[in-house]
Amino acid sequence: MNSNPKIERPIFIVGCGKSGTTILYNIICGHPDLAWFSNYFQHWPLLPQLAVLSWFFTAAQQRHWSLRGIPRPDEGYTLWDYCKSVIDSPSDPPLTQYDVTPHNIDRVNMMVRNHMRYQRKSLFINKNMRNMRWIKFVDGIFEDALFILSSVILGRVFILY
């Protein structure tokens, strides 16, 4: 297991609520090379070792099992809150590349690397509704990030950059 995997071309799914981002995220997370945040981290954000259990999700998807309690792809709000030093306001303002600090970069990279390492995956994907307002912030952390826009209204999925 690589103790410090290189984060190359992380993928971020963005879109408005009810635009198909969740179903797209769940389908893509079944890919054997992709690491993702699971629902377990809403309760235990500082235990990245739990990411090892993600194989249950992939196995259940491949075998069409319906298992309760297995880790499932999640937006990772608790993890993102842990990583950003910007104080939340009631409106949760958009963040830009100017809001990125060395602290943000270190924490986000550590968090993503830990998930890739424990899930034994070479790529990372995340879907978070905040990312729609944080594209420039996330791009400031990962200069080679890939953003995918999901839109049910247009019936299309677009790769932004």
C-alpha positions in Angstrom: 0.0 0.0 0.0 1.5 3.4 -1.0 1.8 5.5 2.1 1.8 8.8 0.1 -0.1 8.4 -3.1 0.2 11.2 -5.7 -3.0 13.1 -6.2 -3.4 13.4 -10.0 -6.4 14.9 -11.7 -8.9 14.7 -8.9 -12.5 14.7 -10.1 -15.2 17.0 -8.7 -18.9 16.6 -9.7 -20.8 19.9 -9.5 -24.4 20.9 -10.2 -27.5 22.3 -8.6 -29.7 20.3 -6.3 -31.9 17.8 -8.0 -29.7 17.9 -11.1 -28.6 14.2 -11.0 -25.3 14.7 -9.3 -25.9 12.1 -6.6 -26.8 9.3 -9.0 -23.9 10.2 -11.2 -21.6 10.2 -8.2 -22.9 6.8 -7.0 -22.4 5.2 -10.4 -18.9 6.6 -10.9 -17.8 5.6 -7.4 -18.2 2.0 -8.4 -15.1 2.3 -10.6 -12.3 0.2 -9.2 -9.7 3.0 -9.4 -11.6 5.8 -7.6 -11.4 6.7 -3.9 -14.2 8.7 -2.3 -15.5 10.0 1.0 -18.0 7.7 2.7 -21.0 8.4 5.0 -18.9 7.0 7.9 -16.9 10.2 8.0 -19.9 12.3 9.0 -19.6 10.6 12.4 -15.9 9.8 12.5 -14.0 12.4 10.4 -10.7 11.8 12.0 -10.6 8.0 11.3 -9.4 7.7 7.7 -8.7 4.1 8.4 -12.4 3.4 8.0 -12.0 4.1 4.2 -10.6 0.5 4.0 -14.3 -0.6 4.2 -15.2 1.1 1.0 -14.7 -2.2 -0.9 -18.1 -3.3 0.6 -19.8 -0.7 -1.6 -18.0 -1.8 -4.8 -18.7 -5.5 -4.1 -22.4 -4.7 -3.3 -22.7 -2.8 -6.6 -21.0 -5.4 -8.7 -23.1 -8.2 -7.2 -26.4 -6.2 -7.0 -26.5 -6.7 -3.2 -28.7 -4.5 -1.0 -26.7 -4.4 2.2 -27.6 -2.0 5.0 -24.9 -0.3 7.0 -22.1 -0.5 4.3 -20.1 2.6 3.5 -21.7 4.6 0.7 -20.4 7.6 -1.2 -21.0 10.9 0.7 -20.4 14.5 0.0 -18.1 14.8 3.0 -19.3 18.0 4.5 -17.7 17.2 7.9 -14.3 16.6 6.2 -14.5 19.7 4.1 -15.4 21.8 7.2 -12.3 20.3 8.9 -10.1 21.4 6.0 -11.1 24.9 5.4 -10.2 27.7 7.8 -12.7 30.1 6.4 -15.4 31.0 9.0 -18.8 29.9 7.8 -21.5 32.5 7.6 -25.2 31.7 7.5 -25.1 32.2 3.7 -21.9 30.0 3.2 -20.3 32.4 0.7 -18.6 31.4 -2.5 -14.9 30.8 -2.0 -12.2 31.6 -4.6 -8.5 30.9 -5.1 -7.8 33.9 -2.9 -9.3 32.2 0.1 -6.9 29.2 -0.2 -4.3 29.1 2.5 -1.3 26.8 3.0 -3.4 25.3 5.9 -6.2 24.4 3.5 -3.8 22.9 1.0 -2.1 20.7 3.6 -5.3 19.5 5.2 -7.2 18.8 1.9 -4.2 17.0 0.5 -3.7 14.9 3.7 -7.4 14.0 3.7 -7.5 13.0 0.0 -4.2 11.0 0.3 -5.5 9.2 3.3 -8.6 8.1 1.5 -6.7 7.0 -1.6 -4.2 5.1 0.6 -6.7 3.3 2.7 -9.0 2.5 -0.2 -6.0 1.5 -2.2 -7.1 3.6 -5.2 -5.1 5.7 -7.6 -7.7 8.4 -8.3 -10.1 10.5 -6.2 -13.6 11.8 -6.8 -15.9 14.0 -4.8 -19.4 15.4 -5.2 -20.3 18.2 -2.8 -23.1 20.7 -3.5 -20.8 23.4 -2.0 -18.3 22.7 -4.7 -20.5 24.5 -7.2 -19.7 27.8 -5.3 -16.2 26.7 -4.6 -14.9 25.8 -8.0 -12.2 28.4 -7.9 -11.3 27.5 -4.3 -10.9 23.8 -5.2 -9.0 24.7 -8.3 -6.7 26.8 -6.2 -5.8 23.6 -4.2 -5.7 21.2 -7.1 -4.5 22.9 -10.3 -5.2 19.9 -12.4 -8.7 19.2 -11.0 -11.4 18.0 -13.4 -14.9 19.4 -12.9 -18.0 17.6 -14.2 -21.3 19.5 -14.4 -24.4 17.4 -14.1 -27.7 18.9 -15.5 -30.9 16.9 -15.6 -32.7 19.9 -17.2 -30.5 19.6 -20.3 -30.3 15.8 -19.9 -26.5 16.1 -20.2 -23.3 15.8 -18.3 -20.6 18.3 -19.2 -16.9 18.3 -18.4 -16.1 21.9 -17.5 -12.3 21.6 -17.3 
